[in-house]
Amino acid sequence: MSRSIYSGPVFEMARQQFDQVANHLEIPEMERDRLLYPKRAIAVSCPIHRDDGRTEVFQGYRVQHHLTLGPTKGGTRFAPSVDVGEVAALAVWMSWKCALAGLPYGGAKGGITVDPYTLSPRELEALSRRYMQEMIPFVGPHTDVMAPDMGTNEQVMAWFMDTYSMYQGQTINEIVTGKPVSAGGTLGRREATGRGVAYLVGRALDHLGIKAASATAIIQGFGNVGSVTAYSLAERGVKIIGVSDHTAAYYDSAGLDVSALQKHVAQQGQLAGFSTESTIDPSELLLRKCDVLVPAAMEQVITGQNASELKCRILAEGANGPTTPEADAILDQRCDGIFVLPDILCNAGGVIVSYFEWVQDLQRLFWEEAEVFDRLYRILERSFQQVIARAKRDGISHRMAAMAIGVSVVQSAKSTRGLFP
């Protein structure tokens, strides 16, 4: 495709990663565009009444990458950075992630270009409902299933589900995942991504022969994923020596009190104000010495500029796309061998348990929390073993191995089904 609506640094990064793995897999040029470019992109205008009486219009998007394996699946983010290129890149990554985990989904992503912190609770509800109302012609339990992402949460998903259900005249729990348990959500969904990251960090520590009780970790991002990862790692005995969010960063080599941090964020909504003694420059936090570094915030934070300065043993990607291709090239060349847990493996816990929620909603049969996590860890263990084995067999990076597995699954399914008409 010489001309495309998909542009910007995040989509360019997804395209570069795909080109590298396509070269490795020797995918014919004529098959590549069909594998990479999304099936469908939707842009909608979302007008709402502001509290001061004004009408304001926000731009919303949804990109469905492919429906070859089943419905598409993916989060919805409310953030100022949202554009169709970013959303498309996240949808592409979600496809490879679902395929790697063996889920019957294609990738999707959606979002609204808005800073949710500037909305009142009533305005947030109005915008959430309006966005879902605009999406109704394009989504459904067997077409595209939404989930939360940056700037959205269980409450937003409940509004999505209620809006869709009102139009259908019956309750359709399975239209979204990440809902409150009281509205058809599953036990364990909120903690799933963070607990999955912590599980895989534990496996990487085992692989490297590092005891959790002697390990240290730094976590960038203290939202749902980062805070649960911090708590779960601390439970395993790992010392959390640094954390940050968009308001503040803290570092203490003696260890931070994760429970106190979580309590502060629950009350204040942000890390700022927690401490004056342990404040550190956020960009410096990533470069401090630690065993485990967890970027769990935004894309493209580990770059060609700072990759050579990382001082971690394990890079566990809690966020989507935190490491640029330039940084990957530097990490591959480093002789100290940083053990990378790539995003499509590392943060897959969220979509795996979202899949469990969808299955439970369809069956109207709900599982105990222990069953949810037992099934989650079994899938993550299988994926971890496959990635390690593929990387070793082919002499490639963990990211390349993970993507090779995911892309191959989608390629095979498209080849088997053929091209209609």
C-alpha positions as CSV (number, residue, x, y, z in Angstrom):
1,M,0.0,0.0,0.0
2,S,1.8,3.1,-1.2
3,R,-0.6,5.5,0.4
4,S,-2.2,4.8,3.7
5,I,-4.3,6.5,6.4
6,Y,-2.0,4.7,9.0
7,S,0.9,7.0,9.9
8,G,2.8,8.3,12.8
9,P,5.7,7.1,14.9
10,V,3.8,4.3,16.7
11,F,2.4,2.7,13.5
12,E,5.7,3.1,11.9
13,M,7.3,1.1,14.7
14,A,4.7,-1.7,14.4
15,R,5.4,-1.8,10.6
16,Q,9.1,-2.0,11.2
17,Q,8.7,-4.8,13.6
18,F,6.4,-6.6,11.2
19,D,8.9,-6.1,8.3
20,Q,11.7,-7.6,10.3
21,V,9.7,-10.7,11.3
22,A,8.3,-11.1,7.7
23,N,11.9,-11.1,6.4
24,H,12.9,-13.7,9.0
25,L,9.9,-15.9,8.1
26,E,10.5,-15.2,4.4
27,I,6.9,-14.2,3.8
28,P,6.3,-13.4,0.1
29,E,6.0,-9.7,-0.5
30,M,2.5,-10.1,-2.1
31,E,1.2,-11.5,1.2
32,R,2.6,-8.9,3.5
33,D,0.1,-6.0,3.1
34,R,-2.8,-8.4,3.8
35,L,-1.2,-9.5,7.0
36,L,-0.2,-6.0,8.2
37,Y,-2.9,-3.6,7.3
38,P,-6.2,-3.5,9.3
39,K,-9.4,-4.9,7.9
40,R,-11.4,-1.9,9.1
41,A,-10.9,1.5,10.6
42,I,-13.8,3.6,12.0
43,A,-13.6,7.3,12.9
44,V,-16.6,8.8,14.8
45,S,-17.5,12.2,16.2
46,C,-18.7,12.1,19.8
47,P,-20.6,15.2,20.8
48,I,-21.5,15.7,24.5
49,H,-23.0,18.4,26.7
50,R,-20.3,19.8,29.0
51,D,-21.3,20.8,32.5
52,D,-21.2,24.5,31.7
53,G,-23.8,24.1,28.9
54,R,-21.4,24.0,25.9
55,T,-21.6,21.2,23.3
56,E,-18.1,19.8,22.6
57,V,-17.2,17.2,20.0
58,F,-14.4,14.6,20.6
59,Q,-12.9,12.3,18.0
60,G,-13.2,8.6,18.5
61,Y,-11.6,5.7,16.7
62,R,-11.8,1.9,16.4
63,V,-9.5,-0.3,14.3
64,Q,-10.2,-4.0,13.7
65,H,-7.1,-5.7,12.4
66,H,-8.3,-9.1,11.3
67,L,-11.3,-11.3,11.9
68,T,-9.7,-14.5,10.5
69,L,-9.6,-16.4,13.7
70,G,-12.7,-15.1,15.4
71,P,-14.0,-11.7,16.6
72,T,-11.5,-8.9,17.2
73,K,-10.5,-8.0,20.7
74,G,-8.9,-5.0,22.3
75,G,-8.9,-2.1,24.7
76,T,-10.3,1.4,24.5
77,R,-8.1,4.2,25.6
78,F,-9.0,7.8,26.5
79,A,-5.8,9.8,26.1
80,P,-4.7,13.1,24.4
81,S,-2.3,11.1,22.2
82,V,-4.9,8.9,20.6
83,D,-5.0,9.0,16.7
84,V,-5.8,6.4,14.1
85,G,-2.1,5.5,13.6
86,E,-1.6,4.8,17.3
87,V,-4.8,2.8,17.5
88,A,-3.9,0.8,14.4
89,A,-0.5,-0.1,15.8
90,L,-2.0,-1.3,19.1
91,A,-4.6,-3.4,17.1
92,V,-1.7,-5.0,15.1
93,W,0.2,-5.9,18.3
94,M,-3.0,-7.3,19.8
95,S,-3.3,-9.7,16.9
96,W,0.1,-11.1,17.4
97,K,-0.5,-11.3,21.2
98,C,-3.7,-13.2,20.8
99,A,-2.2,-15.6,18.3
100,L,0.8,-16.2,20.5
101,A,-1.4,-17.1,23.4
102,G,-3.6,-19.3,21.2
103,L,-6.8,-17.2,21.6
104,P,-9.5,-17.3,18.9
105,Y,-9.3,-13.6,18.3
106,G,-7.9,-11.0,15.9
107,G,-6.6,-7.7,17.4
108,A,-8.6,-4.5,17.7
109,K,-8.1,-1.2,19.6
110,G,-10.1,1.9,20.1
111,G,-10.0,5.2,21.8
112,I,-11.0,8.9,22.1
113,T,-8.7,11.8,21.8
114,V,-9.3,13.3,25.3
115,D,-7.6,13.9,28.6
116,P,-10.0,12.0,30.9
117,Y,-8.7,14.0,33.9
118,T,-10.4,17.1,32.4
119,L,-13.8,15.5,32.5
120,S,-16.3,15.5,35.4
121,P,-17.8,12.1,36.3
122,R,-21.0,13.1,34.5
123,E,-19.1,14.2,31.4
124,L,-17.0,10.9,31.4
125,E,-20.2,8.9,31.5
126,A,-21.8,10.9,28.7
127,L,-18.7,10.5,26.5
128,S,-18.3,6.8,27.2
129,R,-22.0,6.2,26.3
130,R,-21.8,8.3,23.2
131,Y,-18.7,6.5,21.9
132,M,-20.3,3.1,22.4
133,Q,-23.6,4.3,20.8
134,E,-21.6,5.4,17.7
135,M,-19.8,2.0,17.6
136,I,-23.0,-0.1,17.7
137,P,-23.1,-0.7,13.9
138,F,-19.5,-2.0,14.0
139,V,-19.2,-4.1,17.1
140,G,-20.8,-7.2,18.7
141,P,-20.0,-10.3,20.8
142,H,-19.0,-12.2,17.7
143,T,-17.6,-9.2,15.8
144,D,-15.5,-7.0,18.1
145,V,-15.3,-7.2,21.9
146,M,-14.0,-4.1,23.8
147,A,-12.0,-3.9,27.0
148,P,-10.4,-1.2,29.2
149,D,-7.1,0.4,28.4
150,M,-5.3,3.6,29.5
151,G,-7.7,6.2,30.8
152,T,-10.7,3.7,31.1
153,N,-11.7,1.2,33.8
154,E,-14.4,-1.2,35.0
155,Q,-17.0,1.6,35.3
156,V,-16.5,2.8,31.7
157,M,-16.9,-0.8,30.6
158,A,-20.2,-1.1,32.6
159,W,-21.5,2.0,30.8
160,F,-20.4,0.5,27.4
161,M,-22.2,-2.7,28.2
162,D,-25.3,-0.9,29.4
163,T,-25.5,1.3,26.4
164,Y,-25.2,-1.6,23.9
165,S,-27.7,-3.7,25.9
166,M,-30.3,-0.8,25.9
167,Y,-30.2,-0.8,22.1
168,Q,-30.6,-4.6,21.9
169,G,-33.4,-4.7,24.4
170,Q,-31.7,-7.4,26.5
171,T,-28.5,-7.6,28.6
172,I,-25.5,-8.5,26.5
173,N,-22.7,-9.0,29.1
174,E,-20.3,-10.4,26.5
175,I,-20.0,-7.2,24.4
176,V,-17.2,-6.0,26.6
177,T,-14.7,-7.5,29.1
178,G,-13.0,-5.9,32.1
179,K,-16.5,-5.2,33.6
180,P,-17.2,-5.2,37.4
181,V,-18.0,-8.7,38.7
182,S,-21.5,-7.4,39.6
183,A,-22.1,-6.7,35.9
184,G,-20.9,-10.0,34.5
185,G,-17.2,-9.5,34.9
186,T,-14.8,-12.3,35.9
187,L,-12.9,-12.6,39.2
188,G,-9.3,-11.8,38.6
189,R,-9.6,-9.6,35.5
190,R,-8.5,-6.3,37.1
191,E,-5.3,-8.0,38.4
192,A,-4.7,-10.2,35.4
193,T,-2.1,-8.2,33.5
194,G,0.0,-7.3,36.5
195,R,-0.1,-10.8,37.9
196,G,0.8,-12.2,34.5
197,V,3.8,-9.8,34.3
198,A,4.9,-10.9,37.8
199,Y,4.5,-14.6,36.9
200,L,6.7,-14.2,33.8
201,V,9.3,-12.1,35.8
202,G,9.4,-15.1,38.2
203,R,10.0,-17.5,35.4
204,A,12.8,-15.2,33.9
205,L,14.4,-15.0,37.4
206,D,14.4,-18.8,37.6
207,H,15.8,-19.0,34.1
208,L,18.7,-16.7,35.1
209,G,19.2,-18.4,38.5
210,I,18.4,-15.3,40.4
211,K,16.5,-15.7,43.7
212,A,13.4,-13.5,44.0
213,A,14.3,-12.6,47.6
214,S,17.6,-11.0,46.5
215,A,16.1,-9.3,43.4
216,T,15.2,-5.6,43.0
217,A,12.7,-4.0,40.6
218,I,11.9,-0.6,39.2
219,I,8.4,0.0,37.7
220,Q,7.6,2.9,35.4
221,G,3.8,3.5,35.4
222,F,1.7,3.0,38.5
223,G,-1.7,2.5,37.0
224,N,-3.6,-0.8,37.1
225,V,-0.8,-2.8,35.4
226,G,2.2,-1.2,37.2
227,S,0.6,-1.1,40.7
228,V,-0.5,-4.8,40.6
229,T,2.9,-5.8,39.2
230,A,4.6,-4.0,42.0
231,Y,2.4,-5.7,44.6
232,S,2.7,-9.1,43.1
233,L,6.5,-8.9,42.8
234,A,6.7,-7.7,46.4
235,E,4.6,-10.7,47.4
236,R,7.2,-12.9,45.7
237,G,10.0,-11.3,47.8
238,V,11.3,-8.9,45.2
239,K,12.4,-5.5,46.6
240,I,10.6,-2.6,44.8
241,I,13.2,0.2,44.7
242,G,11.7,2.6,42.2
243,V,8.2,3.6,40.9
244,S,6.8,6.4,38.8
245,D,3.6,7.7,37.1
246,H,2.9,10.9,35.1
247,T,3.0,13.0,38.2
248,A,6.1,11.8,40.2
249,A,9.0,9.3,40.4
250,Y,10.5,7.8,43.6
251,Y,13.6,5.8,44.2
252,D,15.0,4.2,47.4
253,S,17.6,1.5,47.3
254,A,16.4,0.3,50.7
255,G,13.0,-0.5,49.1
256,L,9.7,1.4,48.9
257,D,6.5,0.4,50.8
258,V,4.2,-0.8,48.0
259,S,1.1,-1.0,50.2
260,A,1.6,2.6,51.4
261,L,2.1,3.6,47.7
262,Q,-1.1,1.9,46.7
263,K,-3.1,3.4,49.6
264,H,-1.8,6.9,48.7
265,V,-2.8,6.4,45.0
266,A,-6.2,5.1,46.0
267,Q,-6.8,8.3,48.0
268,Q,-5.1,10.9,45.8
269,G,-5.4,9.3,42.3
270,Q,-1.7,9.9,41.7
271,L,1.8,9.3,43.1
272,A,2.6,13.0,43.6
273,G,2.7,14.0,47.3
274,F,3.7,10.5,48.6
275,S,7.2,11.5,49.6
276,T,9.7,14.4,49.5
277,E,12.8,12.4,50.4
278,S,12.9,9.8,47.6
279,T,11.9,12.0,44.6
280,I,13.9,11.4,41.4
281,D,13.9,12.6,37.8
282,P,11.5,10.2,35.9
283,S,14.0,9.8,33.0
284,E,16.7,8.9,35.4
285,L,14.6,6.2,37.0
286,L,14.8,3.9,34.0
287,L,18.6,4.0,34.1
288,R,19.1,3.0,37.7
289,K,20.7,-0.4,38.5
290,C,18.1,-3.1,39.2
291,D,17.4,-6.7,38.4
292,V,14.0,-6.1,36.9
293,L,12.9,-3.1,34.9
294,V,9.1,-2.9,34.1
295,P,8.0,-0.2,31.7
296,A,4.3,-0.2,32.3
297,A,3.2,3.2,31.0
298,M,3.4,4.4,27.4
299,E,4.9,3.3,24.1
300,Q,8.4,4.2,23.0
301,V,10.1,5.0,26.4
302,I,13.2,2.8,25.7
303,T,14.9,4.3,22.7
304,G,18.1,4.5,20.7
305,Q,19.1,7.2,23.1
306,N,18.8,5.3,26.4
307,A,19.0,1.6,25.5
308,S,22.7,1.4,26.0
309,E,22.4,2.9,29.5
310,L,19.9,0.4,30.9
311,K,21.3,-1.4,34.0
312,C,18.8,-4.2,34.4
313,R,19.0,-7.9,34.0
314,I,15.4,-8.4,32.9
315,L,13.3,-6.0,30.8
316,A,9.6,-6.9,31.4
317,E,7.4,-5.0,29.1
318,G,4.1,-4.3,30.9
319,A,3.2,-1.6,28.4
320,N,2.5,-2.0,24.7
321,G,5.4,-1.1,22.5
322,P,7.7,0.5,25.1
323,T,10.9,-0.4,23.2
324,T,11.6,1.1,19.8
325,P,13.2,-1.0,17.0
326,E,16.4,1.2,17.4
327,A,16.5,0.3,21.0
328,D,16.0,-3.4,20.2
329,A,19.0,-3.3,17.8
330,I,21.2,-1.9,20.7
331,L,19.9,-4.5,23.2
332,D,20.6,-7.3,20.7
333,Q,24.2,-6.1,20.5
334,R,24.9,-5.7,24.2
335,C,27.2,-8.3,25.5
336,D,25.6,-8.4,29.0
337,G,22.5,-10.0,27.5
338,I,19.4,-8.3,29.0
339,F,16.6,-10.9,29.2
340,V,13.7,-9.3,27.4
341,L,10.1,-10.3,28.1
342,P,8.5,-8.8,25.0
343,D,5.1,-7.0,25.4
344,I,3.1,-9.5,23.3
345,L,4.1,-12.2,25.8
346,C,4.7,-10.2,29.0
347,N,1.4,-8.2,29.2
348,A,-0.9,-10.9,27.7
349,G,-2.5,-11.7,31.0
350,G,-5.1,-9.0,30.5
351,V,-6.4,-10.3,27.1
352,I,-6.2,-14.0,28.3
353,V,-8.4,-13.3,31.3
354,S,-10.7,-11.1,29.1
355,Y,-11.1,-14.2,26.9
356,F,-12.1,-16.2,30.0
357,E,-14.6,-13.5,30.9
358,W,-16.1,-13.6,27.4
359,V,-16.3,-17.4,27.5
360,Q,-18.0,-17.3,31.0
361,D,-20.5,-14.6,29.8
362,L,-21.4,-16.7,26.7
363,Q,-21.9,-19.8,28.8
364,R,-23.5,-18.0,31.8
365,L,-21.2,-20.2,33.9
366,F,-18.7,-18.5,36.1
367,W,-15.4,-19.8,37.6
368,E,-13.7,-19.4,40.9
369,E,-10.8,-17.1,41.1
370,A,-8.3,-19.9,41.6
371,E,-9.5,-21.5,38.4
372,V,-9.0,-18.2,36.5
373,F,-5.4,-17.9,37.6
374,D,-4.6,-21.5,37.2
375,R,-5.7,-21.4,33.6
376,L,-3.9,-18.0,33.1
377,Y,-0.6,-19.3,34.4
378,R,-0.8,-22.5,32.2
379,I,-1.3,-20.4,29.1
380,L,1.5,-18.0,30.0
381,E,3.8,-20.9,30.8
382,R,3.2,-22.5,27.4
383,S,3.8,-19.2,25.6
384,F,7.0,-18.6,27.6
385,Q,8.4,-22.0,26.8
386,Q,7.5,-21.6,23.1
387,V,9.2,-18.2,22.9
388,I,12.4,-19.4,24.7
389,A,12.6,-22.5,22.6
390,R,12.0,-20.6,19.3
391,A,14.6,-17.9,20.2
392,K,17.2,-20.6,21.0
393,R,16.4,-22.7,18.0
394,D,16.7,-19.9,15.5
395,G,19.3,-17.8,17.3
396,I,16.9,-14.8,17.4
397,S,15.7,-12.3,20.1
398,H,12.8,-13.1,22.3
399,R,10.7,-10.4,20.6
400,M,11.5,-11.8,17.2
401,A,10.6,-15.3,18.4
402,A,7.3,-14.2,20.0
403,M,6.3,-12.2,16.9
404,A,7.3,-15.1,14.6
405,I,5.0,-17.4,16.4
406,G,2.1,-14.9,16.4
407,V,2.5,-13.8,12.8
408,S,2.8,-17.5,11.6
409,V,-0.5,-18.4,13.2
410,V,-2.3,-15.5,11.5
411,Q,-0.6,-16.2,8.2
412,S,-1.5,-19.9,8.3
413,A,-5.2,-19.1,9.1
414,K,-5.4,-16.6,6.2
415,S,-3.8,-19.1,3.9
416,T,-6.1,-21.9,4.9
417,R,-9.3,-19.8,4.6
418,G,-8.2,-18.3,1.3
419,L,-9.3,-15.0,-0.1
420,F,-13.1,-14.3,-0.6
421,P,-14.4,-13.7,-3.1
